[in-house]
């Protein structure tokens, strides 16, 4: 199972400029981070952004792919790639396109035999069961009422859940970084975050950082975003980190392929 705990002093808030500046209109702010900046608005409910800033501590670039979406227009889809030696789809792009998703990232953690870590629900089918590992502290799921991100202990199982991942650790809760996040072992990171008012973002970093650094910067009060992040949770990062965004006809998609095969994916599909 690929774990992603970490400690190390949090970077200055300029990193948040790199990670969280979304596209313009209802999903965006009007400031620009240092370094490379790229964005594309697909609609008022969907946007892509790539942000790069210089890390003050050593001058190295910090880059992330981001997909912003709203729960009024989109839902989650968990794509199970199977437990065999070969994944059900050869690439992230092939999987997301086959399932009708406009964007997505790699999903939850898994064991060496490809068995998922924690409960997974894909297309309404339950795979594995809840696990009590400290890492798997939260649940991201989709039902007829929308998209939900809750602590494992507060989750109430019910019918109608068509997509779910048990994952973690929690990075931000009630607008504050979660205490005790690891400050060591910097890796590429994948996460999902929300203002809890219908705005969501999935992100994958191309640069390495610790969980403590990521949590602290996602919760920074002066983040140049149109909405304050209320909750955020970590997905399986490191060599599993992957990202896809369909830019539409005439433009090549944004793709970041994992270095290793993963068990499942978290996709964003139109309602």
Backbone as CSV, one residue per row, in Angstrom:
resi,resn,N_x,N_y,N_z,CA_x,CA_y,CA_z,C_x,C_y,C_z
1,UNK,0.849,-1.190,0.000,0.000,0.000,0.000,0.881,1.235,0.000
2,UNK,0.597,2.204,-0.823,1.422,3.398,-0.925,0.943,4.431,0.070
3,UNK,1.732,4.655,1.115,1.333,5.606,2.146,1.953,6.961,1.861
4,UNK,1.363,8.005,2.456,1.812,9.353,2.142,1.814,10.264,3.358
5,UNK,2.402,9.831,4.468,2.438,10.694,5.633,3.668,11.584,5.559
6,UNK,3.653,12.738,6.176,4.814,13.619,6.171,4.793,14.775,7.176
7,UNK,5.904,15.227,7.744,6.100,16.476,8.493,7.162,17.383,7.880
8,UNK,7.777,18.422,8.226,8.709,19.421,7.671,8.026,20.764,7.673
9,UNK,8.760,21.895,7.937,8.076,23.157,8.103,7.267,23.549,6.877
10,UNK,6.087,24.100,7.105,5.209,24.473,5.997,5.844,25.585,5.192
11,UNK,5.689,25.514,3.876,6.238,26.550,3.026,5.427,27.818,3.170
12,UNK,6.021,28.985,2.807,5.276,30.227,2.834,4.083,30.156,1.913
13,UNK,3.181,31.075,2.094,1.902,30.987,1.399,1.983,31.182,-0.096
14,UNK,3.188,31.526,-0.594,3.299,31.640,-2.041,2.993,30.321,-2.719
15,UNK,3.233,29.181,-2.007,2.898,27.887,-2.594,1.427,27.796,-2.908
16,UNK,0.592,28.404,-2.067,-0.829,28.334,-2.315,-1.187,29.045,-3.605
17,UNK,-0.415,30.069,-3.947,-0.631,30.704,-5.239,-0.428,29.696,-6.354
18,UNK,0.550,28.828,-6.168,0.831,27.833,-7.188,-0.245,26.784,-7.269
19,UNK,-0.811,26.420,-6.118,-1.721,25.287,-6.096,-3.173,25.640,-6.315
20,UNK,-3.594,26.825,-5.891,-5.023,27.027,-5.769,-5.614,28.179,-6.555
21,UNK,-4.864,28.836,-7.412,-5.459,29.920,-8.185,-6.253,29.325,-9.325
22,UNK,-7.569,29.386,-9.312,-8.352,28.778,-10.351,-8.561,29.711,-11.518
23,UNK,-9.389,29.279,-12.468,-9.689,30.086,-13.636,-10.582,31.240,-13.251
24,UNK,-10.822,32.163,-14.237,-11.622,33.347,-13.958,-13.091,33.014,-13.858
25,UNK,-13.928,34.009,-13.734,-15.383,33.974,-13.547,-15.740,33.393,-12.199
26,UNK,-16.844,32.663,-12.116,-17.339,32.180,-10.825,-16.355,31.256,-10.144
27,UNK,-15.413,30.699,-10.877,-14.478,29.751,-10.289,-13.117,30.366,-9.991
28,UNK,-12.915,31.691,-10.206,-11.553,32.178,-10.185,-11.333,33.494,-9.492
29,UNK,-10.060,33.745,-9.209,-9.622,35.042,-8.718,-8.826,35.722,-9.821
30,UNK,-8.447,36.994,-9.644,-7.815,37.742,-10.703,-6.332,37.986,-10.494
31,UNK,-5.735,37.396,-9.472,-4.310,37.555,-9.262,-3.556,36.430,-9.939
32,UNK,-2.244,36.618,-10.115,-1.420,35.651,-10.818,-0.215,35.293,-9.977
33,UNK,0.113,34.009,-9.827,1.273,33.614,-9.035,2.564,33.871,-9.773
34,UNK,3.682,33.855,-9.041,4.979,33.970,-9.690,5.231,32.733,-10.527
35,UNK,5.958,32.889,-11.616,6.284,31.750,-12.434,5.222,31.461,-13.471
36,UNK,5.220,30.240,-13.988,4.333,29.842,-15.073,2.878,29.842,-14.632
37,UNK,1.995,30.274,-15.514,0.571,30.270,-15.216,-0.196,29.886,-16.455
38,UNK,-1.153,28.995,-16.303,-1.971,28.568,-17.432,-3.357,28.244,-16.923
39,UNK,-4.395,28.610,-17.709,-5.741,28.280,-17.295,-6.651,28.215,-18.507
40,UNK,-7.777,27.531,-18.338,-8.784,27.440,-19.383,-10.145,27.251,-18.755
41,UNK,-11.074,28.115,-19.096,-12.456,27.981,-18.650,-13.230,27.181,-19.687
42,UNK,-13.835,26.098,-19.272,-14.705,25.342,-20.157,-16.132,25.882,-20.044
43,UNK,-16.548,26.175,-18.836,-17.865,26.752,-18.559,-17.801,27.386,-17.175
44,UNK,-18.926,27.940,-16.722,-18.971,28.491,-15.363,-18.850,27.407,-14.314
45,UNK,-19.006,26.144,-14.709,-18.969,25.023,-13.764,-17.730,24.155,-13.900
46,UNK,-16.852,24.459,-14.842,-15.692,23.596,-15.082,-14.526,24.431,-15.589
47,UNK,-13.370,24.259,-15.000,-12.179,24.991,-15.428,-10.930,24.187,-15.104
48,UNK,-9.890,24.428,-15.904,-8.582,23.815,-15.675,-7.566,24.907,-15.357
49,UNK,-6.626,24.617,-14.477,-5.533,25.542,-14.194,-4.258,24.757,-13.925
50,UNK,-3.158,25.297,-14.436,-1.832,24.788,-14.097,-1.073,25.937,-13.477
51,UNK,-0.535,25.737,-12.308,0.145,26.799,-11.596,1.569,26.383,-11.230
52,UNK,2.499,27.295,-11.430,3.886,27.077,-11.043,4.391,28.308,-10.312
53,UNK,5.003,28.104,-9.175,5.618,29.191,-8.413,6.997,28.752,-7.947
54,UNK,7.779,29.702,-7.539,9.123,29.411,-7.048,9.071,29.202,-5.538
55,UNK,9.642,28.111,-5.089,9.699,27.835,-3.655,10.815,28.671,-3.032
56,UNK,10.474,29.572,-2.107,11.480,30.475,-1.543,12.638,29.763,-0.848
57,UNK,12.392,28.602,-0.269,13.426,27.928,0.515,14.619,27.492,-0.329
58,UNK,14.364,27.082,-1.583,15.480,26.598,-2.410,15.402,27.044,-3.861
59,UNK,14.383,27.853,-4.220,14.281,28.365,-5.581,13.757,27.376,-6.597
60,UNK,13.329,26.206,-6.137,12.817,25.198,-7.067,11.352,25.461,-7.408
61,UNK,10.913,25.102,-8.623,9.513,25.328,-9.007,8.572,24.321,-8.364
62,UNK,7.393,24.782,-8.034,6.327,23.939,-7.490,5.161,24.034,-8.457
63,UNK,4.771,22.927,-9.055,3.759,22.940,-10.106,2.634,21.958,-9.791
64,UNK,1.408,22.346,-10.138,0.253,21.479,-9.904,-0.758,21.626,-11.039
65,UNK,-1.430,20.521,-11.376,-2.587,20.528,-12.267,-3.842,20.576,-11.403
66,UNK,-4.809,21.399,-11.775,-6.036,21.557,-11.001,-7.247,21.512,-11.922
67,UNK,-8.308,20.875,-11.463,-9.593,20.874,-12.168,-10.658,21.361,-11.200
68,UNK,-11.291,22.497,-11.529,-12.341,23.082,-10.709,-13.699,22.725,-11.294
69,UNK,-14.656,22.353,-10.425,-15.978,21.973,-10.894,-16.997,22.242,-9.805
70,UNK,-18.269,22.225,-10.168,-19.336,22.413,-9.191,-20.170,21.147,-9.094
71,UNK,-20.707,20.906,-7.905,-21.519,19.715,-7.693,-22.898,19.832,-8.324
72,UNK,-23.318,21.039,-8.690,-24.607,21.183,-9.358,-24.561,20.638,-10.784
73,UNK,-23.375,20.608,-11.380,-23.243,20.188,-12.772,-22.512,18.861,-12.942
74,UNK,-21.770,18.441,-11.910,-20.947,17.237,-12.049,-21.103,16.308,-10.846
75,UNK,-20.783,15.064,-11.074,-20.830,14.023,-10.050,-19.501,13.272,-10.056
76,UNK,-19.274,12.473,-9.021,-18.091,11.645,-8.956,-18.346,10.284,-9.594
77,UNK,-17.303,9.718,-10.132,-17.342,8.352,-10.649,-16.069,7.655,-10.205
78,UNK,-16.195,6.531,-9.491,-15.039,5.717,-9.138,-14.902,4.625,-10.192
79,UNK,-13.775,4.611,-10.871,-13.525,3.635,-11.937,-12.606,2.554,-11.384
80,UNK,-13.112,1.347,-11.287,-12.325,0.227,-10.771,-11.541,-0.398,-11.919
81,UNK,-10.241,-0.495,-11.777,-9.386,-1.040,-12.832,-9.111,-2.525,-12.662
82,UNK,-9.704,-3.143,-11.631,-9.568,-4.582,-11.449,-8.340,-4.975,-10.643
83,UNK,-8.324,-6.261,-10.248,-7.246,-6.770,-9.397,-6.237,-7.605,-10.154
84,UNK,-6.402,-7.755,-11.465,-5.478,-8.564,-12.244,-4.172,-7.851,-12.526
85,UNK,-3.259,-8.553,-13.157,-1.960,-7.974,-13.477,-2.091,-6.810,-14.459
86,UNK,-3.082,-6.885,-15.335,-3.326,-5.833,-16.304,-4.560,-5.033,-15.896
87,UNK,-4.443,-3.718,-15.961,-5.575,-2.856,-15.628,-6.648,-2.949,-16.700
88,UNK,-7.871,-2.613,-16.321,-8.995,-2.687,-17.262,-8.821,-1.727,-18.433
89,UNK,-8.084,-0.641,-18.221,-7.790,0.324,-19.287,-6.292,0.582,-19.302
90,UNK,-5.701,0.809,-20.476,-4.250,0.978,-20.548,-3.732,2.292,-19.989
91,UNK,-4.550,3.355,-20.025,-4.122,4.671,-19.551,-5.268,5.354,-18.808
92,UNK,-4.928,6.414,-18.075,-5.964,7.224,-17.422,-6.901,7.818,-18.466
93,UNK,-6.327,8.351,-19.518,-7.158,8.985,-20.547,-8.160,7.992,-21.121
94,UNK,-7.723,6.788,-21.431,-8.628,5.782,-21.990,-9.746,5.452,-21.012
95,UNK,-9.414,5.338,-19.742,-10.414,5.009,-18.726,-11.439,6.122,-18.574
96,UNK,-10.977,7.355,-18.426,-11.903,8.469,-18.212,-12.771,8.719,-19.445
97,UNK,-12.202,8.618,-20.623,-13.015,8.818,-21.834,-14.059,7.722,-21.987
98,UNK,-13.681,6.480,-21.684,-14.628,5.374,-21.805,-15.793,5.526,-20.838
99,UNK,-15.557,6.141,-19.692,-16.591,6.307,-18.673,-17.298,7.656,-18.763
100,UNK,-16.961,8.454,-19.776,-17.637,9.733,-19.972,-17.242,10.823,-19.001
101,UNK,-16.034,10.739,-18.441,-15.568,11.729,-17.476,-14.783,12.834,-18.184
102,UNK,-14.964,14.063,-17.751,-14.259,15.199,-18.342,-12.927,15.465,-17.647
103,UNK,-12.753,14.932,-16.451,-11.519,15.125,-15.689,-11.422,14.036,-14.640
104,UNK,-10.246,13.901,-14.056,-10.097,12.906,-13.006,-8.668,12.783,-12.525
105,UNK,-8.515,12.055,-11.441,-7.209,11.781,-10.845,-7.164,10.310,-10.440
106,UNK,-5.985,9.870,-10.010,-5.910,8.533,-9.441,-6.724,8.502,-8.152
107,UNK,-7.079,7.313,-7.705,-7.998,7.207,-6.574,-7.346,6.887,-5.249
108,UNK,-7.847,5.818,-4.590,-7.443,5.496,-3.230,-6.243,4.569,-3.152
109,UNK,-5.865,4.266,-1.916,-4.727,3.394,-1.653,-5.084,1.932,-1.934
110,UNK,-4.037,1.124,-2.074,-4.263,-0.295,-2.343,-3.085,-1.100,-1.821
111,UNK,-3.323,-2.398,-1.603,-2.305,-3.309,-1.096,-1.486,-3.884,-2.251
112,UNK,-0.357,-4.536,-1.962,0.494,-5.078,-3.030,-0.213,-6.050,-3.966
113,UNK,-1.281,-6.708,-3.490,-2.025,-7.642,-4.348,-3.149,-6.943,-5.096
114,UNK,-3.126,-5.592,-5.100,-4.120,-4.742,-5.786,-5.442,-4.657,-5.064
115,UNK,-5.573,-5.325,-3.915,-6.799,-5.186,-3.131,-6.896,-3.759,-2.616
116,UNK,-8.044,-3.085,-2.781,-8.166,-1.712,-2.281,-7.982,-1.644,-0.770
117,UNK,-7.447,-0.552,-0.287,-7.355,-0.285,1.143,-8.608,0.479,1.548
118,UNK,-9.434,-0.138,2.350,-10.677,0.500,2.755,-11.812,0.233,1.782
119,UNK,-12.967,0.793,2.105,-14.162,0.567,1.294,-14.091,1.354,-0.015
120,UNK,-14.520,0.701,-1.080,-14.654,1.327,-2.398,-16.020,0.958,-2.948
121,UNK,-16.720,1.935,-3.516,-17.957,1.663,-4.235,-17.802,2.210,-5.639
122,UNK,-17.969,1.341,-6.617,-17.856,1.711,-8.027,-19.111,1.261,-8.750
123,UNK,-19.817,2.238,-9.335,-21.077,1.957,-10.037,-22.073,1.231,-9.130
124,UNK,-22.057,1.580,-7.861,-22.961,0.991,-6.895,-22.503,-0.335,-6.321
125,UNK,-21.425,-0.904,-6.856,-20.918,-2.191,-6.380,-19.862,-1.980,-5.304
126,UNK,-20.023,-2.677,-4.184,-19.100,-2.534,-3.057,-17.918,-3.476,-3.196
127,UNK,-16.744,-2.881,-3.037,-15.497,-3.630,-3.132,-14.749,-3.448,-1.820
128,UNK,-14.373,-4.544,-1.196,-13.703,-4.521,0.108,-14.651,-3.999,1.191
129,UNK,-14.134,-3.512,2.289,-14.930,-3.087,3.434,-14.212,-1.934,4.131
130,UNK,-14.873,-1.339,5.104,-14.233,-0.290,5.879,-13.027,-0.854,6.624
131,UNK,-11.949,-0.082,6.677,-10.773,-0.445,7.444,-10.500,0.643,8.474
132,UNK,-9.860,0.260,9.565,-9.663,1.177,10.689,-8.283,1.822,10.719
133,UNK,-7.480,1.618,9.688,-6.150,2.219,9.657,-6.242,3.737,9.819
134,UNK,-5.345,4.314,10.587,-5.365,5.754,10.855,-5.294,6.559,9.569
135,UNK,-4.550,6.068,8.604,-4.426,6.759,7.316,-5.773,6.995,6.662
136,UNK,-6.674,6.026,6.753,-7.957,6.063,6.035,-9.005,6.782,6.880
137,UNK,-8.791,8.059,7.102,-9.587,8.806,8.079,-10.861,9.414,7.521
138,UNK,-11.047,9.399,6.197,-12.211,10.064,5.624,-12.856,9.296,4.503
139,UNK,-14.009,9.807,4.069,-14.782,9.176,2.996,-15.242,10.264,2.030
140,UNK,-14.950,10.075,0.756,-15.477,10.946,-0.287,-16.462,10.106,-1.097
141,UNK,-17.702,10.606,-1.238,-18.697,9.778,-1.943,-19.725,10.638,-2.639
142,UNK,-20.481,9.971,-3.488,-21.496,10.616,-4.306,-22.803,9.839,-4.177
143,UNK,-23.924,10.554,-3.944,-25.246,9.931,-3.962,-26.216,10.868,-4.672
144,UNK,-27.517,10.586,-4.575,-28.491,11.399,-5.307,-28.556,12.837,-4.806
145,UNK,-28.038,13.108,-3.614,-28.058,14.466,-3.056,-26.822,15.278,-3.429
146,UNK,-25.793,14.636,-3.956,-24.603,15.368,-4.351,-23.319,14.685,-3.920
147,UNK,-22.265,15.501,-3.727,-20.941,15.010,-3.363,-20.687,15.326,-1.894
148,UNK,-20.080,14.374,-1.177,-19.896,14.523,0.262,-18.473,14.133,0.649
149,UNK,-17.905,14.874,1.589,-16.600,14.566,2.168,-16.744,14.627,3.681
150,UNK,-16.600,13.479,4.336,-16.849,13.407,5.778,-15.795,12.539,6.454
151,UNK,-15.676,12.733,7.750,-14.833,11.864,8.562,-15.415,10.451,8.574
152,UNK,-14.522,9.479,8.683,-14.951,8.078,8.703,-15.963,7.823,9.808
153,UNK,-15.734,8.380,10.994,-16.625,8.141,12.130,-17.994,8.787,11.976
154,UNK,-18.129,9.765,11.091,-19.402,10.448,10.895,-20.172,9.928,9.694
155,UNK,-19.561,9.033,8.948,-20.224,8.506,7.763,-21.352,7.566,8.158
156,UNK,-22.517,7.776,7.561,-23.672,6.909,7.763,-23.989,6.197,6.450
157,UNK,-23.760,4.913,6.452,-23.982,4.134,5.241,-25.464,4.145,4.869
158,UNK,-25.754,4.177,3.578,-27.141,4.197,3.131,-27.215,3.780,1.671
159,UNK,-28.387,3.476,1.229,-28.600,3.111,-0.166,-28.457,4.344,-1.057
160,UNK,-28.159,4.087,-2.317,-28.063,5.175,-3.271,-26.672,5.719,-3.473
161,UNK,-25.673,5.194,-2.751,-24.294,5.635,-2.972,-23.757,4.910,-4.199
162,UNK,-23.401,5.651,-5.226,-22.910,5.001,-6.442,-21.400,5.121,-6.625
163,UNK,-20.743,5.979,-5.829,-19.289,6.126,-5.917,-18.755,6.507,-4.540
164,UNK,-17.708,5.806,-4.088,-17.144,6.081,-2.758,-15.706,5.611,-2.689
165,UNK,-14.876,6.417,-2.018,-13.514,6.023,-1.687,-13.263,6.322,-0.214
166,UNK,-12.767,5.337,0.524,-12.243,5.588,1.862,-10.760,5.915,1.687
167,UNK,-10.335,7.071,2.165,-8.978,7.518,1.907,-8.512,8.419,3.038
168,UNK,-7.396,9.101,2.843,-6.902,10.007,3.861,-5.401,10.212,3.750
169,UNK,-4.818,10.937,4.664,-5.511,11.558,5.783,-6.225,12.841,5.392
170,UNK,-7.126,13.300,6.280,-7.728,14.617,6.147,-6.614,15.664,6.163
171,UNK,-6.690,16.645,5.275,-5.698,17.720,5.216,-6.202,19.010,5.847
172,UNK,-7.474,19.332,5.572,-8.106,20.546,6.085,-9.479,20.187,6.625
173,UNK,-9.836,20.775,7.763,-11.151,20.549,8.353,-11.618,21.838,9.010
174,UNK,-12.840,22.254,8.689,-13.379,23.522,9.188,-12.459,24.693,8.865
175,UNK,-11.837,24.632,7.689,-10.992,25.720,7.241,-9.614,25.785,7.853
176,UNK,-9.243,24.798,8.663,-7.947,24.797,9.342,-7.158,23.541,8.981
177,UNK,-5.834,23.651,8.897,-5.038,22.456,8.621,-5.148,21.467,9.770
178,UNK,-5.217,20.215,9.446,-5.326,19.172,10.465,-3.995,19.024,11.192
179,UNK,-4.047,18.940,12.510,-2.831,18.776,13.300,-2.265,17.366,13.137
180,UNK,-0.960,17.281,13.268,-0.308,15.980,13.278,0.034,15.422,11.919
181,UNK,-0.176,16.188,10.845,0.196,15.698,9.522,1.711,15.544,9.434
182,UNK,2.141,14.562,8.700,3.563,14.252,8.608,4.348,15.388,7.951
183,UNK,5.514,15.646,8.479,6.386,16.696,7.949,7.629,16.112,7.279
184,UNK,7.588,14.837,6.957,8.712,14.191,6.280,8.216,13.518,5.006
185,UNK,9.131,12.949,4.256,8.806,12.166,3.071,8.028,12.967,2.029
186,UNK,8.598,14.031,1.466,7.900,14.775,0.414,7.684,13.919,-0.829
187,UNK,6.483,14.009,-1.382,6.112,13.250,-2.586,5.192,14.086,-3.450
188,UNK,4.964,13.626,-4.669,3.885,14.203,-5.456,2.577,13.882,-4.729
189,UNK,1.605,14.770,-4.821,0.367,14.640,-4.061,-0.868,14.728,-4.958
190,UNK,-1.907,14.015,-4.543,-3.224,14.104,-5.173,-4.235,14.383,-4.075
191,UNK,-5.186,15.284,-4.336,-6.145,15.659,-3.293,-7.457,16.115,-3.914
192,UNK,-8.482,16.203,-3.079,-9.758,16.796,-3.451,-10.177,17.719,-2.311
193,UNK,-10.721,18.889,-2.659,-11.066,19.898,-1.653,-12.360,20.593,-2.045
194,UNK,-13.015,21.217,-1.053,-14.291,21.889,-1.288,-14.482,23.054,-0.335
195,UNK,-15.311,24.013,-0.739,-15.725,25.079,0.181,-16.989,24.678,0.923
196,UNK,-17.506,23.503,0.615,-18.733,22.958,1.196,-19.959,23.775,0.809
197,UNK,-19.853,24.512,-0.296,-20.987,25.259,-0.839,-21.175,24.940,-2.327
198,UNK,-20.695,23.767,-2.703,-20.900,23.329,-4.076,-19.715,23.496,-4.997
199,UNK,-18.617,24.111,-4.520,-17.421,24.266,-5.331,-16.376,23.231,-4.905
200,UNK,-15.768,22.596,-5.898,-14.805,21.528,-5.638,-13.579,21.699,-6.528
201,UNK,-12.472,21.119,-6.103,-11.260,21.079,-6.912,-10.557,19.751,-6.674
202,UNK,-10.085,19.134,-7.744,-9.175,18.000,-7.647,-7.820,18.474,-8.143
203,UNK,-6.762,18.018,-7.499,-5.442,18.479,-7.875,-4.399,17.392,-7.798
204,UNK,-3.381,17.526,-8.632,-2.233,16.624,-8.615,-0.976,17.465,-8.765
205,UNK,-0.064,17.345,-7.834,1.166,18.120,-7.905,2.204,17.366,-8.722
206,UNK,2.927,18.101,-9.529,4.031,17.534,-10.288,5.329,17.643,-9.499
207,UNK,5.293,18.410,-8.425,6.438,18.605,-7.543,6.167,17.910,-6.218
208,UNK,7.216,17.689,-5.455,7.062,16.975,-4.192,6.862,17.943,-3.032
209,UNK,6.044,17.546,-2.082,5.830,18.297,-0.850,5.277,17.356,0.203
210,UNK,5.357,17.756,1.455,4.872,16.926,2.541,3.379,17.152,2.754
211,UNK,2.765,16.264,3.486,1.351,16.432,3.802,1.126,17.662,4.669
212,UNK,2.024,17.916,5.607,1.875,19.093,6.456,1.947,20.373,5.638
213,UNK,2.860,20.423,4.679,2.978,21.595,3.818,1.717,21.781,2.986
214,UNK,1.211,20.706,2.427,0.010,20.794,1.608,-1.185,21.236,2.435
215,UNK,-1.385,20.628,3.602,-2.510,20.999,4.440,-2.459,22.448,4.878
216,UNK,-1.279,22.915,5.289,-1.139,24.292,5.757,-1.443,25.295,4.662
217,UNK,-1.008,25.019,3.462,-1.212,25.963,2.370,-2.621,25.922,1.808
218,UNK,-3.244,24.770,1.809,-4.642,24.704,1.375,-5.543,25.491,2.313
219,UNK,-5.153,25.590,3.580,-5.976,26.276,4.575,-5.573,27.727,4.801
220,UNK,-4.602,28.242,4.065,-4.133,29.614,4.285,-5.278,30.610,4.100
221,UNK,-5.459,31.557,5.026,-6.598,32.477,4.972,-6.550,33.462,3.818
222,UNK,-5.365,33.762,3.287,-5.272,34.730,2.211,-5.064,34.077,0.852
223,UNK,-5.529,32.868,0.715,-5.407,32.183,-0.568,-6.161,32.954,-1.652
224,UNK,-5.559,33.140,-2.817,-6.205,33.882,-3.902,-7.219,33.024,-4.645
225,UNK,-8.234,32.587,-3.971,-9.278,31.769,-4.564,-10.623,32.436,-4.340
226,UNK,-11.619,32.106,-5.160,-12.936,32.704,-4.985,-13.692,32.121,-3.811
227,UNK,-13.159,31.055,-3.226,-13.819,30.453,-2.082,-12.788,29.872,-1.119
228,UNK,-13.142,29.928,0.142,-12.291,29.406,1.215,-12.446,27.897,1.291
229,UNK,-11.344,27.197,1.327,-11.393,25.742,1.442,-11.835,25.367,2.850
230,UNK,-12.908,24.620,2.931,-13.426,24.165,4.220,-12.906,22.776,4.572
231,UNK,-12.827,21.900,3.565,-12.372,20.530,3.787,-11.504,20.082,2.627
232,UNK,-10.501,19.294,2.937,-9.649,18.709,1.905,-9.125,17.384,2.422
233,UNK,-8.943,16.440,1.504,-8.448,15.124,1.894,-7.442,14.633,0.866
234,UNK,-6.491,13.869,1.329,-5.431,13.312,0.506,-5.898,12.037,-0.188
235,UNK,-5.466,11.860,-1.422,-5.651,10.606,-2.153,-4.278,9.943,-2.291
236,UNK,-4.221,8.785,-2.915,-2.950,8.073,-3.047,-2.022,8.864,-3.964
237,UNK,-0.884,9.310,-3.438,0.044,10.108,-4.238,1.294,9.333,-4.585
238,UNK,2.433,10.006,-4.553,3.688,9.349,-4.893,3.684,8.834,-6.312
239,UNK,4.092,7.592,-6.498,4.153,7.009,-7.838,2.773,6.754,-8.438
240,UNK,1.718,6.868,-7.621,0.354,6.678,-8.122,-0.251,7.958,-8.688
241,UNK,0.387,9.101,-8.499,-0.185,10.388,-8.871,-0.502,10.456,-10.358
242,UNK,-1.759,10.783,-10.666,-2.175,10.920,-12.059,-3.247,11.972,-12.197
243,UNK,-3.389,12.525,-13.402,-4.341,13.606,-13.640,-4.759,13.580,-15.108
244,UNK,-6.046,13.917,-15.348,-6.569,14.030,-16.714,-7.587,15.160,-16.771
245,UNK,-7.528,15.946,-17.845,-8.522,16.987,-18.076,-8.757,17.098,-19.574
246,UNK,-10.015,16.982,-19.975,-10.397,17.079,-21.382,-10.617,18.547,-21.734
247,UNK,-9.756,19.106,-22.574,-9.847,20.523,-22.947,-10.876,20.779,-24.038
248,UNK,-11.433,19.731,-24.586,-12.432,19.917,-25.626,-11.855,19.744,-27.020
249,UNK,-12.735,19.837,-28.013,-12.350,19.608,-29.401,-11.247,20.574,-29.830
250,UNK,-10.268,20.018,-30.545,-9.203,20.849,-31.085,-8.035,21.086,-30.150
251,UNK,-8.116,20.631,-28.907,-7.027,20.825,-27.967,-6.655,19.491,-27.325
252,UNK,-5.367,19.273,-27.191,-4.909,18.032,-26.563,-5.284,18.022,-25.089
253,UNK,-5.675,16.886,-24.546,-6.019,16.824,-23.122,-4.779,16.998,-22.254
254,UNK,-5.010,17.393,-21.018,-3.935,17.440,-20.036,-3.841,16.064,-19.389
255,UNK,-2.693,15.458,-19.438,-2.545,14.119,-18.866,-1.263,14.027,-18.045
256,UNK,-1.368,13.363,-16.928,-0.234,13.031,-16.080,-0.416,11.572,-15.698
257,UNK,0.342,10.705,-16.325,0.175,9.268,-16.136,0.924,8.800,-14.890
258,UNK,0.304,7.972,-14.029,1.032,7.426,-12.866,2.257,6.640,-13.309
259,UNK,3.252,6.599,-12.455,4.444,5.830,-12.765,4.189,4.333,-12.638
260,UNK,3.195,3.967,-11.821,2.862,2.557,-11.623,1.363,2.350,-11.784
261,UNK,0.971,1.121,-11.996,-0.430,0.773,-12.129,-1.168,1.023,-10.824
262,UNK,-2.375,1.564,-10.907,-3.182,1.838,-9.714,-4.438,0.977,-9.751
263,UNK,-5.143,0.905,-8.635,-6.323,0.040,-8.564,-7.585,0.765,-9.037
264,UNK,-7.718,2.044,-8.707,-8.942,2.749,-9.088,-8.664,4.229,-9.369
265,UNK,-9.635,4.866,-10.002,-9.551,6.265,-10.384,-10.758,7.019,-9.850
266,UNK,-10.607,8.337,-9.661,-11.710,9.191,-9.248,-11.994,10.173,-10.376
267,UNK,-13.158,10.006,-11.030,-13.484,10.806,-12.188,-14.565,11.839,-11.907
268,UNK,-14.616,12.881,-12.737,-15.624,13.930,-12.688,-16.453,13.808,-13.965
269,UNK,-17.742,13.510,-13.817,-18.613,13.284,-14.964,-19.830,14.218,-14.902
270,UNK,-20.342,14.650,-16.051,-21.540,15.498,-16.057,-22.721,14.776,-15.444
271,UNK,-23.583,15.531,-14.775,-24.801,14.953,-14.208,-25.802,14.662,-15.316
